[in-house]
C-alpha cells in the first residue's frame, strides 16, 4: 500500500513511518518485528518506538507467543473514533476562545488577503446571515472573479438552503450568471458595470468589499451601522432606477 496515498492520516497526528507500519500490519494481519523491519525497511532500532506509539494511539495491540511479541492492527474504523475525539477537542477549544473574545460595540473591520482570505471572509458572512436579513450585492464586471466562483457558489447555495432573501446587481455582460442565480429568494437586475471591485450589505450593520488584482484578491469586512446604511441607501437608489 502506497503511504503517499494516505497523507491525510498525517493530519490526525501520524508520522509516515507509523502509517507505513500500520498499513503493513493490515496486509499481514499479524507480524513479529523482524518481518515488519524487512517489509517496511525500518531498522530494528526504530521499529519498537514506532510500535509503542501506535499502541498508545490505539492502532496496534500485541499478544505473546512463545515469549515473543506478535503485533496486530486495530481495524481501520478506529480512525473514525480518533477523528471524532479530535473534533470534540477542537470544538471545546473554539468555545474557550469565543469566551475570551472581547465584545465591543465600536466600529470594527477586518482585512483579508488572497483566495484563502476571501474564503475566510465569506465563512464569516455565512455564519451571520439569517432569514431576518436581506443581502444586497453589487457585483463586478464580467471576467474579474472567475477564480472565486467556487466560493460564491457555496455561498449562494447556502443562502438558498437557509431561505435567505437577496438582491443582486449584475453586469449586463453576465446575464447567464444572473439567470443561474435567480430563484424564489433571489432577485436579479442588470446594469452596466466596469469595476473590478464588488461590495455588499448584510442587513443594516455589516458591509463587505473585495476586489481582484492579479493573483492577490483583497477583502474588507466592516461592522458599522452608519457605513452599512450609507451603502445600503446607495444600493437602493441604483436598484430602484434599474429595470
Rosetta silent file (secondary structure, phi, psi, omega in degrees, C-alpha in Angstrom):
SEQUENCE: XXXXXXXXXXXXXXXXXXXXXXXXXXXXXXXXXXXXXXXXXXXXXXXXXXXXXXXXXXXXXXXXXXXXXXXXXXXXXXXXXXXXXXXXXXXXXXXXXXXXXXXXXXXXXXXXXXXXXXXXXXXXXXXXXXXXXXXXXXXXXXXXXXXXXXXXXXXXXXXXXXXXXXXXXXXXXXXXXXXXXXXXXXXXXXXXXXXXXXXXXXXXXXXXXXXXXXXXXXXXXXXXXXXXXXXXXXXXXXXXXXX
SCORE:     score description
SCORE:     0.000 S_00000001
   1 L     0.000  131.433 -177.099    0.000    0.000    0.000 S_00000001
   2 L   -78.354  117.088 -179.155    1.394    3.381   -1.035 S_00000001
   3 H   -61.534  -31.426 -177.807    1.870    5.582    2.025 S_00000001
   4 H   -63.750  -20.708  177.755    1.711    8.693   -0.181 S_00000001
   5 H   -80.880   -6.670 -176.461   -1.964    7.911   -0.812 S_00000001
   6 H  -119.970   32.290 -178.267   -2.679    8.193    2.910 S_00000001
   7 H   -63.460  -20.790  178.469   -1.144   11.573    3.662 S_00000001
   8 H   -60.327  -27.652 -179.890   -4.451   12.617    5.252 S_00000001
   9 H   -65.465  -24.751  177.546   -3.517   10.431    8.217 S_00000001
  10 H   -65.052  -28.504  177.721   -0.668   12.830    8.967 S_00000001
  11 H   -69.445  -18.574  175.618   -3.333   15.451    9.726 S_00000001
  12 H   -90.013    0.835  175.770   -4.510   13.127   12.504 S_00000001
  13 L   102.124   10.695  179.803   -1.030   13.170   14.018 S_00000001
  14 L   -95.091  140.334  176.729    0.514   10.048   12.474 S_00000001
  15 L   -84.088  163.493  178.539    4.031   10.061   11.078 S_00000001
  16 H   -60.165  -43.110  176.533    4.908    8.480    7.732 S_00000001
  17 H   -61.027  -38.582  178.007    6.772    5.581    9.429 S_00000001
  18 H   -63.372  -41.507  178.264    3.728    4.949   11.658 S_00000001
  19 H   -63.458  -41.525 -179.147    1.458    4.891    8.611 S_00000001
  20 H   -63.906  -43.947 -179.328    3.830    2.501    6.844 S_00000001
  21 H   -67.070  -43.566 -178.313    3.974    0.104    9.808 S_00000001
  22 H   -64.170  -46.414 -178.957    0.212    0.206   10.399 S_00000001
  23 H   -66.544  -33.544  176.461   -0.714   -0.411    6.746 S_00000001
  24 H   -65.759  -40.619  176.979    1.838   -3.234    6.553 S_00000001
  25 H   -63.641  -36.829  177.347    0.262   -4.853    9.607 S_00000001
  26 H   -61.008  -38.471  179.993   -3.160   -4.560    7.970 S_00000001
  27 H   -72.218  -31.495 -177.007   -1.830   -6.516    4.989 S_00000001
  28 H   -90.534  -22.830 -174.573   -0.184   -9.164    7.203 S_00000001
  29 L    78.264  -41.819  172.200   -2.933   -9.359    9.849 S_00000001
  30 E  -159.392  155.727 -177.298   -0.218  -10.012   12.444 S_00000001
  31 E  -164.809  153.947  169.333    3.557   -9.963   12.485 S_00000001
  32 L   -87.963  167.866 -175.221    6.742  -10.102   14.510 S_00000001
  33 H   -64.798  -33.527 -176.767    9.179   -7.211   14.357 S_00000001
  34 H   -59.450  -47.387 -179.117   11.635   -8.968   12.068 S_00000001
  35 H   -67.914  -36.617  177.999    9.197   -9.268    9.186 S_00000001
  36 H   -62.509  -42.940  178.939    7.975   -5.707    9.743 S_00000001
  37 H   -62.431  -41.117 -178.497   11.532   -4.399    9.538 S_00000001
  38 H   -65.134  -46.038 -175.291   12.127   -6.345    6.343 S_00000001
  39 H   -76.625  -34.539 -177.319    8.946   -5.184    4.583 S_00000001
  40 H   -92.096  -13.609 -176.572    8.970   -1.563    5.749 S_00000001
  41 L    61.573   29.739  174.366   12.765   -1.143    5.563 S_00000001
  42 L   -99.782  127.710 -176.610   12.647    0.434    9.006 S_00000001
  43 L   -64.063  154.301 -178.970   15.638   -0.586   11.155 S_00000001
  44 H   -58.046  -30.649 -178.481   15.152   -2.672   14.271 S_00000001
  45 H   -66.877  -19.172 -178.404   16.432    0.227   16.379 S_00000001
  46 H  -108.346  -23.783 -169.964   13.367    2.292   15.416 S_00000001
  47 H   -61.378  -36.235 -177.049   10.599   -0.258   14.970 S_00000001
  48 H   -68.188  -40.797  179.530    9.854   -0.659   18.693 S_00000001
  49 H   -66.232  -35.366  177.920    9.358    3.052   19.347 S_00000001
  50 H   -67.243  -44.246  178.684    7.040    3.261   16.324 S_00000001
  51 H   -64.248  -41.164  177.914    5.012    0.268   17.513 S_00000001
  52 H   -61.390  -38.862  178.264    4.812    1.692   21.053 S_00000001
  53 H   -65.305  -41.919  178.631    3.488    4.961   19.616 S_00000001
  54 H   -66.585  -35.040  175.919    0.855    3.112   17.573 S_00000001
  55 H   -64.381  -44.755  178.029   -0.150    1.144   20.679 S_00000001
  56 H   -60.140  -33.845 -178.716   -0.572    4.403   22.615 S_00000001
  57 L   -85.526   -3.117  176.008   -2.768    5.745   19.805 S_00000001
  58 L    85.569   11.245 -177.429   -4.925    2.628   19.823 S_00000001
  59 L   -95.935  -13.539 -178.338   -3.993    1.396   16.350 S_00000001
  60 E  -138.236  143.412  171.657   -1.904   -1.617   17.344 S_00000001
  61 E  -131.039  179.355  179.617   -2.090   -4.322   20.000 S_00000001
  62 E  -150.732  161.115  172.133    0.004   -7.420   20.629 S_00000001
  63 E  -129.828  162.302  179.729   -0.020  -10.934   22.007 S_00000001
  64 E  -110.426  118.927  178.992    2.861  -13.018   23.308 S_00000001
  65 E  -121.360  121.222 -177.497    3.552  -16.291   21.556 S_00000001
  66 L    52.655   43.832  177.355    6.471  -18.418   22.751 S_00000001
  67 L    65.267   17.534  178.591    7.705  -15.425   24.748 S_00000001
  68 E  -121.905  135.403  179.218    7.804  -13.268   21.583 S_00000001
  69 E   -73.836  131.358  174.319    5.539  -10.310   20.910 S_00000001
  70 E  -116.835  122.533 -172.395    3.321  -10.637   17.861 S_00000001
  71 E   -94.884  143.411 -177.711    1.759   -7.337   16.764 S_00000001
  72 E  -133.622  143.474 -179.361   -1.754   -6.951   15.365 S_00000001
  73 E   -86.144  145.574  169.466   -3.522   -3.937   13.773 S_00000001
  74 L   -75.715  155.554  179.450   -6.755   -2.467   15.050 S_00000001
  75 L   -62.920  148.367 -178.369   -9.477   -2.231   12.363 S_00000001
  76 L   -56.419  -24.429 -179.046   -9.323    0.942   10.227 S_00000001
  77 L   -59.708  -20.078  179.807  -12.696    2.018   11.661 S_00000001
  78 H   -62.746  -24.806 -179.649  -10.818    3.054   14.816 S_00000001
  79 H   -63.267  -32.296  179.416   -9.580    6.074   12.848 S_00000001
  80 H   -65.766  -40.681  178.860  -13.090    7.500   12.821 S_00000001
  81 H   -67.242  -34.391  176.012  -13.283    7.470   16.600 S_00000001
  82 H   -64.099  -43.477  178.220   -9.858    9.173   16.739 S_00000001
  83 H   -63.349  -42.280  179.192  -11.128   11.843   14.336 S_00000001
  84 H   -61.351  -39.751 -179.909  -14.332   12.283   16.373 S_00000001
  85 H   -66.325  -42.185  177.753  -12.296   12.755   19.537 S_00000001
  86 H   -64.483  -37.370  179.008  -10.083   15.373   17.889 S_00000001
  87 H   -62.384  -42.172  178.534  -13.198   17.116   16.576 S_00000001
  88 H   -62.283  -40.983  179.769  -14.616   17.313   20.100 S_00000001
  89 H   -65.575  -38.506  178.869  -11.365   18.784   21.389 S_00000001
  90 H   -65.562  -43.751  178.802  -11.348   21.392   18.614 S_00000001
  91 H   -61.875  -38.448  177.975  -14.951   22.390   19.380 S_00000001
  92 H   -64.997  -40.637  178.943  -14.043   22.698   23.050 S_00000001
  93 H   -65.838  -40.603  178.343  -11.059   24.896   22.171 S_00000001
  94 H   -61.393  -41.573  179.333  -13.244   27.070   19.913 S_00000001
  95 H   -61.841  -43.093  178.844  -15.741   27.533   22.746 S_00000001
  96 H   -63.775  -40.391  179.324  -12.977   28.630   25.128 S_00000001
  97 H   -66.709  -36.881  178.453  -11.610   31.071   22.554 S_00000001
  98 H   -65.111  -35.331  179.067  -15.076   32.514   21.960 S_00000001
  99 H   -68.082  -29.042 -179.552  -15.458   33.124   25.678 S_00000001
 100 H   -83.912  -14.892 -176.482  -12.180   35.042   25.693 S_00000001
 101 L   -64.129  130.480 -179.449  -13.141   37.178   22.693 S_00000001
 102 L   -73.149  130.535  178.177  -13.582   40.811   23.651 S_00000001
 103 L   -94.135  120.210  179.343  -17.040   42.150   22.993 S_00000001
 104 L  -130.599  153.490 -178.315  -17.007   45.685   21.629 S_00000001
 105 L  -111.153   -0.163 -178.546  -19.696   47.850   20.099 S_00000001
 106 L   -80.758  176.869  177.634  -17.473   50.326   18.268 S_00000001
 107 L   -54.448  131.377  179.821  -16.547   50.379   14.602 S_00000001
 108 E  -133.214  144.380  173.654  -14.852   47.142   13.595 S_00000001
 109 E  -149.250  155.445  176.800  -13.217   45.979   10.402 S_00000001
 110 E  -134.715  145.101  176.425  -11.113   43.080    9.183 S_00000001
 111 E  -111.887  150.534 -176.986   -8.968   42.757    6.091 S_00000001
 112 E  -134.688  137.674 -179.354   -8.417   39.585    4.091 S_00000001
 113 E  -120.971  146.984  177.444   -5.712   38.725    1.562 S_00000001
 114 H    63.301  178.323 -174.258   -5.547   36.128   -1.254 S_00000001
 115 H   -62.802  -39.917  178.723   -8.104   33.458   -2.173 S_00000001
 116 H   -63.299  -37.135  178.266   -7.905   31.757    1.225 S_00000001
 117 H   -64.504  -43.166  178.504   -8.574   35.094    2.887 S_00000001
 118 H   -63.611  -36.993  176.922  -11.662   35.725    0.749 S_00000001
 119 H   -62.786  -40.815  177.865  -12.912   32.238    1.641 S_00000001
 120 H   -64.038  -39.243  178.844  -12.484   33.105    5.339 S_00000001
 121 H   -61.877  -45.446 -179.637  -14.381   36.349    4.822 S_00000001
 122 H   -69.914  -26.164  174.193  -17.320   34.549    3.236 S_00000001
 123 H   -63.685  -41.163  177.038  -17.269   31.993    6.037 S_00000001
 124 H   -65.608  -41.156  177.501  -17.876   34.858    8.473 S_00000001
 125 H   -61.400  -45.350 -179.946  -20.623   36.226    6.226 S_00000001
 126 H   -60.330  -33.698 -176.860  -22.243   32.784    6.009 S_00000001
 127 H   -74.080  -26.507 -176.613  -22.220   32.494    9.797 S_00000001
 128 H   -96.732  -20.934 -176.285  -24.079   35.779   10.410 S_00000001
 129 L   -72.914  141.984  179.088  -26.675   35.701    7.637 S_00000001
 130 L  -150.812  175.063 -173.467  -30.173   34.553    8.576 S_00000001
 131 L   -65.796  -15.031  179.643  -33.775   34.755    7.327 S_00000001
 132 L   -84.506   -6.809 -177.854  -34.325   38.085    9.085 S_00000001
 133 L  -110.411  144.861  171.431  -31.687   39.803    6.929 S_00000001
 134 L  -105.949  129.868 -179.729  -31.819   40.841    3.283 S_00000001
 135 E  -100.285  134.263 -179.617  -28.480   40.662    1.472 S_00000001
 136 E  -121.539  131.280 -176.078  -27.678   43.161   -1.287 S_00000001
 137 E  -126.234  134.601  170.655  -24.815   42.668   -3.769 S_00000001
 138 E  -113.570  107.573 -171.305  -23.220   44.974   -6.319 S_00000001
 139 L   -85.398  175.615 -179.773  -21.069   42.705   -8.459 S_00000001
 140 L   -97.881  177.303 -179.774  -18.009   43.436  -10.589 S_00000001
 141 L   -66.015  156.707  179.844  -17.533   43.397  -14.335 S_00000001
 142 L   -60.115  139.706  176.321  -17.539   40.117  -16.202 S_00000001
 143 L    93.117   -1.064 -175.511  -14.233   38.281  -16.171 S_00000001
 144 L  -102.377   -2.484 -171.491  -12.913   39.632  -12.880 S_00000001
 145 L  -136.864   15.046 -175.966  -13.999   36.940  -10.455 S_00000001
 146 H   -55.936  -38.610 -176.240  -13.746   33.507  -12.107 S_00000001
 147 H   -66.454  -17.421 -178.696  -11.122   32.265   -9.619 S_00000001
 148 H  -104.395    6.934 -174.309  -13.533   32.886   -6.751 S_00000001
 149 H   -61.011  -34.592  178.053  -16.591   31.287   -8.366 S_00000001
 150 H   -60.964  -41.629  178.554  -16.355   28.183   -6.192 S_00000001
 151 H   -64.790  -43.202 -179.041  -16.586   30.335   -3.051 S_00000001
 152 H   -64.985  -41.182 -179.566  -19.540   32.285   -4.481 S_00000001
 153 H   -61.815  -42.795  177.451  -21.387   29.116   -5.483 S_00000001
 154 H   -60.888  -43.205 -179.739  -21.056   27.696   -1.970 S_00000001
 155 H   -61.615  -47.705 -177.444  -22.291   30.992   -0.528 S_00000001
 156 H   -70.331  -34.462  175.378  -25.336   31.198   -2.791 S_00000001
 157 H   -63.352  -38.855  178.916  -26.232   27.524   -2.273 S_00000001
 158 H   -67.216  -39.227  177.333  -26.178   28.120    1.473 S_00000001
 159 H   -58.117  -44.221 -179.417  -28.428   31.171    1.077 S_00000001
 160 H   -63.918  -44.765 -178.770  -30.987   29.056   -0.738 S_00000001
 161 H   -64.292  -30.018  178.249  -30.852   26.292    1.862 S_00000001
 162 L   -90.774    0.005  179.447  -31.395   28.883    4.618 S_00000001
 163 L    58.431   45.523 -177.836  -34.183   30.590    2.613 S_00000001
 164 L   -96.234  131.255 -179.049  -32.409   33.934    2.788 S_00000001
 165 L   -80.722  142.493  177.946  -33.621   36.763    0.563 S_00000001
 166 E  -151.143  159.961  176.844  -31.128   38.679   -1.533 S_00000001
 167 E  -129.641  136.906 -175.911  -30.896   41.170   -4.376 S_00000001
 168 E  -130.153  129.217  170.744  -28.063   41.212   -6.893 S_00000001
 169 E   -98.516  117.178 -173.162  -26.992   43.876   -9.381 S_00000001
 170 E  -121.306  148.085  179.056  -25.083   42.078  -12.145 S_00000001
 171 E   -58.771  141.745  176.669  -23.238   43.324  -15.213 S_00000001
 172 H   -55.784  -29.444 -177.565  -25.202   43.347  -18.473 S_00000001
 173 H   -76.840   -7.597 -174.791  -22.420   41.237  -19.935 S_00000001
 174 H  -124.573   44.592 -178.109  -23.007   38.464  -17.443 S_00000001
 175 H   -67.619  -26.142  178.106  -26.713   37.715  -17.757 S_00000001
 176 H   -62.023  -39.786  176.519  -26.030   33.988  -17.945 S_00000001
 177 H   -67.271  -41.740 -179.911  -24.762   34.107  -14.352 S_00000001
 178 H   -59.126  -41.595 -179.660  -27.710   36.259  -13.324 S_00000001
 179 H   -66.764  -33.371  177.086  -30.187   33.757  -14.703 S_00000001
 180 H   -70.133  -31.305 -177.755  -28.453   30.967  -12.780 S_00000001
 181 H   -77.986  -23.865 -176.535  -28.630   32.990   -9.585 S_00000001
 182 L   -63.114  135.250  172.986  -32.355   33.735   -9.871 S_00000001
 183 E  -160.676 -176.084 -174.935  -34.643   31.754   -7.569 S_00000001
 184 L   -64.376  -17.273 -179.678  -37.654   32.303   -5.320 S_00000001
 185 L  -106.593   -8.846 -172.366  -35.406   34.017   -2.738 S_00000001
 186 E  -123.698  122.296  174.318  -33.085   35.949   -5.085 S_00000001
 187 E   -98.890  144.269 -179.254  -33.926   38.925   -7.298 S_00000001
 188 E  -132.394  135.909  172.032  -31.548   39.966  -10.062 S_00000001
 189 E  -130.116  155.616 -174.617  -31.245   43.168  -12.091 S_00000001
 190 E  -116.575  134.343  179.148  -28.743   44.041  -14.812 S_00000001
 191 E  -140.656  170.244  176.034  -26.722   47.255  -15.177 S_00000001
 192 L   -81.447  120.226 -178.011  -23.577   48.498  -16.871 S_00000001
 193 L  -129.154  128.156  176.262  -20.594   47.739  -14.599 S_00000001
 194 L  -122.141   14.053 -178.355  -16.938   48.404  -15.384 S_00000001
 195 L   -91.528  148.696  175.175  -15.492   47.995  -11.876 S_00000001
 196 L   -96.479    4.819  179.060  -13.290   45.089  -10.752 S_00000001
 197 E  -104.761  153.653  175.276  -14.484   45.527   -7.169 S_00000001
 198 E  -127.795  154.442  175.322  -17.585   44.099   -5.539 S_00000001
 199 E  -149.839  160.585 -179.952  -19.441   45.078   -2.418 S_00000001
 200 E  -156.723  158.530  179.501  -22.464   44.003   -0.481 S_00000001
 201 E  -120.712  131.035  179.850  -24.553   44.844    2.547 S_00000001
 202 E  -107.164  106.030 -176.247  -25.719   42.241    5.047 S_00000001
 203 L    64.975 -130.927  179.443  -28.813   43.529    6.808 S_00000001
 204 L  -128.939   19.193 -177.654  -28.112   47.023    8.124 S_00000001
 205 L  -128.644  -15.049 -173.489  -24.924   46.508   10.153 S_00000001
 206 E  -130.777  137.199  179.636  -22.328   44.788    8.010 S_00000001
 207 E  -127.032  139.884  172.711  -20.640   45.690    4.748 S_00000001
 208 E  -127.265  144.162  178.751  -18.139   43.707    2.713 S_00000001
 209 E  -135.475  137.626  172.343  -15.927   44.893   -0.125 S_00000001
 210 E  -151.877  158.961  178.919  -13.443   42.917   -2.170 S_00000001
 211 E  -148.249  160.243 -179.782  -11.605   43.209   -5.448 S_00000001
 212 L  -104.858  129.939  175.915   -9.389   41.180   -7.720 S_00000001
 213 L  -141.300  102.747 -177.339   -5.917   42.427   -8.554 S_00000001
 214 L    62.053 -130.537 -179.000   -3.637   39.950  -10.304 S_00000001
 215 L   -96.781   11.468 -172.346   -3.178   36.860   -8.182 S_00000001
 216 L  -130.155   79.331  177.861   -3.900   38.617   -4.904 S_00000001
 217 L   -65.051  148.522 -179.836   -7.578   39.394   -4.187 S_00000001
 218 E  -121.473  150.777  176.781   -8.249   41.696   -1.251 S_00000001
 219 E  -146.038  154.804  175.529  -11.271   41.938    1.007 S_00000001
 220 E  -141.276  135.946 -179.706  -12.547   44.007    3.886 S_00000001
 221 E  -118.745  118.835 -174.670  -15.404   43.246    6.244 S_00000001
 222 E  -116.276  130.317  175.437  -16.845   46.236    8.135 S_00000001
 223 E  -113.730   97.924 -179.010  -19.281   46.099   11.018 S_00000001
 224 L  -162.050  124.234 -173.289  -20.723   49.564   11.449 S_00000001
 225 H   -65.994  -39.408 -178.848  -24.343   50.622   11.126 S_00000001
 226 H   -63.398  -48.802 -179.098  -23.645   54.101    9.720 S_00000001
 227 H   -65.932  -44.074 -179.386  -21.346   52.846    6.951 S_00000001
 228 H   -61.181  -42.958  179.889  -23.572   49.862    6.155 S_00000001
 229 H   -67.006  -33.102  177.236  -26.668   52.082    5.913 S_00000001
 230 H   -62.353  -46.970  178.311  -24.829   54.518    3.650 S_00000001
 231 H   -68.936  -34.085  179.394  -24.020   51.758    1.177 S_00000001
 232 H   -63.583  -42.546  178.375  -27.497   50.299    1.601 S_00000001
 233 H   -64.921  -39.231  176.667  -29.100   53.626    0.598 S_00000001
 234 H   -61.563  -44.429  178.723  -26.758   53.830   -2.394 S_00000001
 235 H   -61.423  -44.521 -178.542  -27.767   50.328   -3.417 S_00000001
 236 H   -58.253  -42.710 -179.409  -31.470   51.153   -3.008 S_00000001
 237 H   -64.502  -43.550  178.888  -31.171   54.155   -5.349 S_00000001
 238 H   -65.879  -42.862 -178.161  -29.377   52.110   -8.019 S_00000001
 239 H   -61.221  -44.811 -177.067  -31.815   49.229   -7.595 S_00000001
 240 H   -67.566  -29.001 -178.401  -34.908   51.452   -7.910 S_00000001
 241 H   -88.806   -5.225 -177.504  -33.584   53.088  -11.100 S_00000001
 242 L  -101.099  134.986 -179.920  -32.680   49.750  -12.704 S_00000001
 243 L   -79.397    0.000    0.000  -35.217   47.754  -14.664 S_00000001
